[in-house]
Amino acid sequence: MNGLTGMEKFSHLEDKIYLTIEFAKKMREEKEALEAELNELRASSGNWLAEKARLESRVESLLSERDAIQLKVEAMLDAMTVIDVEVAEAVGRAM
């Protein structure tokens, strides 16, 4: 740069300024794109949290239903055991 004229130095400085402006524009565009992506992710995470709560509630409901069915099955098995004993006694008396 030592042998450059004043006009060449000015032109070189002008090029640097334009490159800096283009860089700043690019950074602004990237920032806006990242902010938009962040907003989408925030909205999406809210949806996922609502879905998680809904699924947790459904699981609790299904577990309660399972427990109720288990109690009914156990009661039926107990009743069958009583019936088996009564049938065995009745068969034994008949003979």
N, C-alpha and C positions, 0 to 999 in steps of 0.2 A: 504494500500500500504506500510505500514511501515515494514511488514514482508516479502516483496518481495525481491528476489535476483536480482542481476544486470541483469541476463539473462531474468528474468520475466519482469522486468521494460522495458528492450529493446523490448521484444515481445509485451508488452502493447503499447508502443510508436509506434511500427511498425503497429499494428492494427489501431491505431488512424490515422496514415499517410495514410494507404490504404483507410480508410473510408473517409478521407478528399479528397483524389484523386477521389474516386467514386462520392462524392458529387459535386466536381468541374466539373466532366464529365457530370453529370446530369444537372447541372446549365447551362453548355455550350450548351447541346442539347436542353434544354428548351428555351434558348436565341435564338438559330438558328430557332427553330420552331416558336417562336413569331415574329422574323424578317420576316420569310417567310409569315406568316399570315398577318403581317402589309403590306408587299408588295402587297399581293393579295387584301387587302382591299383598298389600294391606287389605284390600277388599277381599281377595281370595282367602286370606288367613281368617278373616271374619266369617266367611262362609264355612270354612273348615271347622272352626270352633263351634258354630251352630250345628253342623252335621255331627260333630263329636258328641255334643250334648244330647242330640236326638237319639243317637245310637246307644249312648250310655243308658238313657231312659228305657229304650227298647230292651236292652240286655237285662236290666233290672226287672222289667215286666215279664220277660221270658223265664228268668230264674224263679220268680214268684210262682208263675204258672207251673213250672217244672216241680217245684216243691209241693204244690197242691196236688198235682197228678201223682207224685210219689206217695203222698199220704193216702190217696184213694186206692192205689195199687196195693199198698201194704194192708189196708183195711180189707180189701178183697181177698188177699192171700190169707189173712187171719180167718176170714169167714170160710174160705175153702178148707182150711185146716180143721175147723170145727165140724164142717160138713163131712169131711173124710172120717173123722173120729165117729160121728153119728152113724155113718154108712157102715163102718167096720163093726160097730156094736150091733147094728141092725142085722147085718149078715151073720154075725156070730150067734145071735139069738135065733135066727131062722134055722140054723143047722141043728 
